[in-house]
Structures are given as C-alpha cells and as structure tokens.
Amino acid sequence: MGNTAISSGKGSKHWVSGTEYWKDDSPTTQYLKKEAIAKASPEALAFLGELATNHPGPIIEVKTKEDGRVDLSPEGQQARRKTHLGGSDLASVFGVSRFTSRLELFYMKTGKKPRLVDHDPMRDVILAYGHACEDVCAQAWAIRYPEWDIRADETIYNHPRYPFLSANLDRIIRGEDGCWMVGEIKCPVVREAESMWWKDNEALLDYQKQAVPEEYELQVRLYMAILGIWQARFAVMLSPTKILYRVVYRDLDKEAAILKECIDFWENHVLKGVPPEANGDEKDGVLALDAAKRYAPTPQRNRTIKLPASLEDTAIEILELQAQSTELTKQENALKNKLSALKAKVAIEMRDSVEGYIDCPNGLTIQVMYKPQKGRQSVDFDKLKEDYPDAYASCVTTPEEGPRPVKVKYL
C-alpha cells in the first residue's frame, strides 16, 4: 500500500494503517541495515533470521479509522494490555523500572488485583501533563527538522514471530530521503530528568555525552524490532524553549537479547503462573517487596506456618546480608562521627562568620560555608486532633496498613 496520510481534527496528521515501514529501501536505511548486519554476532543473526535481513512486517492487530484514530475504546486498550507486553513494560521486564517491579508486572499480566492500592494522585497529574504536551513537542520537533514529515500512527502492531509483543507509537517520521524512523516524545517534569539524558564522563566530547535512559532505549528497540525500522528518534521537552534530541540505531545483538528476555518472562512466568525473581542490582528489589505486601492476602494475626525447605538457602543468604549490612552501618556511623568531629573543629574557628577561605601552599583555595538553615516545621498531631478535630480529619490520612517488614533470624 502507498504512504497515505490524513489530518485529524486536532491539526496533527496521521499515517493510516497499512503503511509498510518495514519495506523501506531508502539510502539511509540501506546503509544502517548494512552496518548493523555487519556488526551483529552470528548468534544474533541466527536467532533473528529474516527479522534482520528481510523483515516480514508486523501483525496489525488494531487498525486506525478514517480519521486516523485507533479503532479501540479506552476500555479495550486497557484489556489488551493484560495480554501483551508493550514498550512501556520493557523496563519492568528487565528490572530497571523506577515505578513497577518485575513481580508487579507479573501480577498485572496474570490478572491479580492488589489488596492495598497505593495510588499517588501526582502520578496522574504527571501522566496528564506528558500527554497534554505531546502535540506541542511534536510541533516544535517539526520546526527544528522541517525536512522531516512527523506524524502520528495510532495503529497497534504486534511482533510477527512473538505476537504477545506490542508496539503503540508516539510518532512515525519520514526522513528527507524517504527513510522511516520511530518517533518517541518525552515530556518529563522531575528535576533530575535532564541528567538522565547525559553521560557523566568528563573524558567524552560533548556529542559523545548524549545518552538515552535504559528504560526508554529498551522501549524503542522493541518498536524497531516489531516494525523492522532501523532508527528511532527522541524529542525530550524539558521546557517550551529547551528540547533535547536523541537517536538510537538498531543493534541486532541487543534486539536478540531483548526478545529472549521477553520470551522468558512471558512463557516461563506469565503463562506458567510462576512469579519472577527480583533484580537485586536495581531498585526492582525494593519495589518487589512492596508489591508482595500489597498483593498478599489480609494478614491473619497469630497465624504461623511452616515454610518449604527450599527457602533455606534464601533465608541463610538474608542472614548473611543482614550481618554485612549491620557491619557497614557501624562503619558508616564511625565515619559520620569522625566527620562531625572534624567539622566541629572548623565550626569553632568560624565563630559568627558564615563563609571562610583557606589558602593552601599548593596555590589552591578551599571554601568553607557555615550558613544557618531554615528550621524544620513539625506538627503536634495529638494537639491538632484535640483542638481542631475537623481540620485533623480533613488533612491527616492514616494508611490502610502500616509497614510489614520481613524479619529473619536464627531461633
């Protein structure tokens, strides 16, 4: 089918279902494809087969309507997320998500409901902000690269070999020579967002310091694998006047590793109903423990059970790590005490000054700051409840259930 585009009522243009991005034979794509295949390992090429050399095209599960909008209700979109792994799930699959653990993703895909709902209203605000800013960012992107045709494609694509893998694009881009690019828009609001897009390495040149956070790199690598596209572009809107641009090229070894990890998660955990282990090297472990609590049945007081002997090695490792943690805490406290003693020596000399300097024999100068900080406010909840019960009831919330720590020790 030809490359047909139509305009939606909101003013942004859409590519309609059936545009065959994977049949791109532009000079840019031919070069990128040749380079990627040349760099790929024999193992990756053997695993991917025609996906690398002659992509058959994705399965089009949900097509777009005549106005370019997806032919699926919001409820339908929510329901299908339980039966597929999408780009936003990849960070959780690999245990590098800041929000959802591998365990919670498993619960979500197997239809388990949490007993305790930890809903943060600000997450809704952040998501709404990102969605609202997407069209604005896309317009700025088009101004920055007028030679590109940047459009929406709300078609839902599935992987041709592994149909449980799904792609739902922010944008699709056609370059000057006809090459196709996945377009991904990010509109973060957190303060540390900009640092995520740079490498902290002074030895690198400025352009070499550009980075893409792993969670987003995984996302677009999945999209490229599903659609047979050889490059993905990011537009990251930090403010209306500050937008970062990044690029990720298809890497067949990374693609093979991503697909294998997704297959393992889906076939050996979701389909078999076997909870995955947490990634202990990342925040995934903390998130998994929280998910285990929220999805567990209501605790029964005074109930004791005999756990399986298969947990013995796990319990012993917990005890060993607890001992290491205790020792490290002692060392940390000793260092803090020594540091405080040294700072006290400097504070005595500072007297009523808030800033000082030390001229070193080597020609360097050390700055010392000793400024008073604003006092921390505190609330007497008992007094508030007694004197202003209505205000207390309106402003103070009590969690449905408090902490539930896992404690392990020898008897």
Secondary structure, DSSP 8 states (H G I E B T S, - for coil): ----EEE-TTS-EEE-TT--GGG---HHHHHHHHHHHHHS-HHHHHHHTHHHHS----EEEE-B-TTS-BSS-HHHHHHHHTTSB-GGGHHHHTT--SS--HHHHHHHHTT---SS----HHHHHHHHHHHHHHHHHHHHHHHH-TTSEEEB---EEE-SS-TTBEE--SEEEE-TTS-EEEEEEE---SGGGGGGGB---TTS-TGGGB---HHHHHHHHHHHHHHT-SEEEEEEEEETTEEEEEEEE--HHHHHHHHHHHHHHIIIIITTT------TTSTHHHHHHHHHHHHS----TT------GGGHHHHHHHHHHHHHHHHHHHHHHHHHHHHHHHHHHHHHHHTT-SEEEEE-TTS-EEEEE-----------HHHHHHH-HHHHHHH----SS----------
